[in-house]
Amino acid sequence: KSQALELPKDRLTAQLGCDGLADFMTTALREDEAAYIDRIRALDDLQRKLDGEAGSLLKARGLSQERGVELRNEAMAGLVKLGPPDRVLDRCVAQFGS
């Protein structure tokens, strides 16, 4: 009965939300790094990819870095409402790769 999790249709919003959530989860998982090292590496890879792509989209839309931070926070707030963070991040990885 599990419904497919859908990220926001706007690519920038989805990327910023995924990046923010990955950053948050990576920070939390580092408390017990040895147990989560593979997940941390995957999230680090995702963040590196999304940082560049989202930065390009921000620039293409004529948005400042400060506005990008605001949008990232708004996007992350929306993503956490979609479901458990691990499922959302799995969808982020599936959509954007790592």
C-alpha positions as CSV (number, residue, x, y, z in Angstrom):
1,K,0.0,0.0,0.0
2,S,3.0,2.2,0.0
3,Q,2.6,5.1,-2.4
4,A,5.4,6.1,-4.6
5,L,7.1,9.2,-3.2
6,E,7.3,12.1,-5.6
7,L,9.7,14.9,-5.4
8,P,8.7,18.4,-6.3
9,K,8.3,18.9,-10.1
10,D,10.5,22.0,-10.1
11,R,14.0,20.6,-10.6
12,L,15.7,23.4,-8.5
13,T,13.2,22.9,-5.6
14,A,13.8,19.2,-5.7
15,Q,17.6,19.5,-5.9
16,L,17.8,22.1,-3.1
17,G,15.5,20.1,-0.9
18,C,17.5,16.9,-1.5
19,D,20.8,18.7,-0.9
20,G,19.5,20.2,2.4
21,L,18.1,16.9,3.7
22,A,21.3,15.1,2.7
23,D,23.3,17.7,4.6
24,F,21.2,17.3,7.7
25,M,21.2,13.5,7.6
26,T,25.0,13.3,7.0
27,T,25.6,15.6,10.0
28,A,23.3,13.4,12.2
29,L,24.8,10.1,10.9
30,R,28.4,11.3,11.6
31,E,27.7,10.8,15.3
32,D,28.1,7.1,14.7
33,E,30.1,7.3,11.5
34,A,31.4,3.7,11.5
35,A,27.9,2.2,11.5
36,Y,26.8,4.5,8.6
37,I,29.9,5.1,6.5
38,D,28.4,3.7,3.3
39,R,25.3,5.9,3.6
40,I,27.4,8.9,4.5
41,R,29.5,8.4,1.4
42,A,26.4,8.1,-0.8
43,L,25.0,11.3,0.7
44,D,28.3,13.1,0.3
45,D,28.4,12.1,-3.4
46,L,24.8,13.2,-3.9
47,Q,25.5,16.6,-2.3
48,R,28.6,17.2,-4.5
49,K,26.5,16.5,-7.5
50,L,23.5,18.6,-6.4
51,D,25.6,21.6,-5.3
52,G,27.0,22.1,-8.8
53,E,23.7,21.5,-10.6
54,A,21.6,23.6,-8.2
55,G,24.2,26.4,-8.4
56,S,23.9,26.4,-12.1
57,L,20.1,26.6,-12.0
58,L,20.2,29.4,-9.4
59,K,22.5,31.3,-11.7
60,A,20.4,30.7,-14.8
61,R,17.4,32.0,-12.9
62,G,19.3,35.1,-11.8
63,L,19.0,34.2,-8.1
64,S,21.5,35.2,-5.5
65,Q,23.3,32.8,-3.2
66,E,21.4,34.2,-0.3
67,R,18.1,33.6,-2.1
68,G,19.4,30.1,-2.8
69,V,19.8,29.4,0.9
70,E,16.3,30.6,1.6
71,L,14.9,28.4,-1.2
72,R,17.0,25.4,0.1
73,N,15.5,25.8,3.5
74,E,11.9,26.1,2.1
75,A,12.5,23.1,-0.2
76,M,13.9,21.0,2.6
77,A,10.9,21.9,4.8
78,G,8.6,20.6,2.0
79,L,10.6,17.4,1.5
80,V,10.4,16.3,5.1
81,K,6.7,16.3,4.9
82,L,6.8,13.6,2.1
83,G,7.8,10.8,4.4
84,P,10.6,9.3,6.4
85,P,14.0,11.0,5.6
86,D,15.6,7.7,4.5
87,R,12.9,7.1,1.9
88,V,13.0,10.7,0.7
89,L,16.7,10.5,0.3
90,D,16.5,7.1,-1.5
91,R,14.1,8.9,-4.0
92,C,16.6,11.8,-4.3
93,V,19.4,9.3,-5.1
94,A,17.2,7.5,-7.6
95,Q,16.2,10.7,-9.3
96,F,19.5,12.6,-9.3
97,G,22.1,9.8,-8.9
98,S,25.1,10.1,-6.7
